[in-house]
Amino acid sequence: MVYILKDAIKKSWIWAVILAIGIIIGIIGFKWLMPVFMPAIQQTVDYIDKTEVAKNAFTKPFSLMVIIFLKNLSVALICIFTAKLSKGLMPGFIMLTNGMAIGLVGVILSVSGMSVISYVMGLLPHGIIELPALFLVCAIGMYGISKESWKIASVPALMLLVAAGIESYITPLVM
């Protein structure tokens, strides 16, 4: 078990590089990506605006923490279940698109008047925990599903819970 964890930590950099490439694509390809990502972003915003339950959930930190954690946990589960089966393509695609979204949102907020420093400071408190957790899950998934990998995956799951708490309670104070 310790071997898999140590090896997965060493191999996590691959997923970080894929995310970084996605961020660069999101920034450089802003004009081309807007028509792809904007309908999904707008649909989410419209849903939150129109649905009283969603409005309440997104305005209460604990509810927001649960939503963020479950969303990130679902991404982690997809990565761990599909990593070996897809030879890393599925988690790689997830990391790439998440990176593109980070870059694209950064450009949108920058164009809207938010400084890049403010955006980065909004991402850092939870991102320094959340992103390594996702990188680790991708690397663990490359070993396949076993009792050992599930035990090890509890570490990034706990990291995702902590990151969700930071994102819902601390990030709004920073942004």
Summary of the structure (lengths in Angstrom):
residues: 175
radius of gyration: 16.7
end to end distance: 39.4
largest distance: 49.3
contacts: 561
relative contact order: 0.18
helix: 87%
strand: 0%
